[in-house]
Amino acid sequence: MLFALDTNVLIYAAGFNDRARGEKALLLQTGLGPHRIFIATQVIGEFYHALVTKLKRERPEAERACVVLSQSGFVKSATEA
């Protein structure tokens, strides 16, 4: 069974917000393991939008974070998962 990580989990895991929640998000990812998680392609766009609009990050920083996620090997279209 695969588990989809949503935008909030990714923001916390990347360290962009609450540290305690970030640690829990990382534990969740580690506990599930790389073969049981995926990131829907739509979530990358949501992640970027949240970083730029809600967390007021500069666009280049948000773009770099999205590239890192995209290259993680976890990104799949919802139909692939």
N, C-alpha and C positions, 0 to 999 in steps of 0.2 A: 504494500500500500504506500502511495506517495502522499506527502503532505505539502501543501502550498504555503509558502511564507508570504504573509501580506506586508503591505507597505510599512505599517507600524513596527513590526518585528524587525524589518530591515533597517529602519531608521535607528532604532534602539541598538541593534547589533553593531551598526557602523559607528556608534559612539556620538551621534549627533544630538542626543537629548539626555534624558534621565539616566544617570550612571547605574543605579540599581536595576532598572528595567533592562538596561543594556547587558548587564551580566546575566540576567535571566534569559534574554533573547539568545545570547551566545550559548548558554547551557542547553537551551532547547535545540538549537542547531546541532550542537555536539552530540546530544543525547539521541537525536533521531538519526544522525549520521548522513554522510553525503549521498548514499544510495536511496534514501527515503524522503528527500526534500526536493522541491523545485520552486522556481520563481517564474510566474507567468510573465510573458513579455509585456503585458499591460501594466504590470506592477512597476516595471522600470520607469515608465512615463509618470506614474503616480508618485514614485519615489523622487524623481527630478522635480516635479511640481511642488511637492511638499517641502523639499529642501529650499527651493527658491522663494516660494510665497509664504509659507508658514514659519520656516526657521530662518528666513532672511539670509541665506547663504549666497555667495556670489555665484553667478552662472558657471564660470570655469571650474570652481570647486565641485558644484553639483554634477557637471558633465564628467569630471574625473571619477567621481563616486559611481556614476552610472556605468562608465566603461569598466571599472573594476567588477561590478556586479555582472555585467554582460559577459565578461571573460571568465567568470567563476566556474562555468560548466553546469550551473544549476538552472539556467534560463531555458524555458521551453514554452512553446505556445500551449494554450490550454488544451488543444486537441491532441497534442503529442503526449501529454501527461496522462 
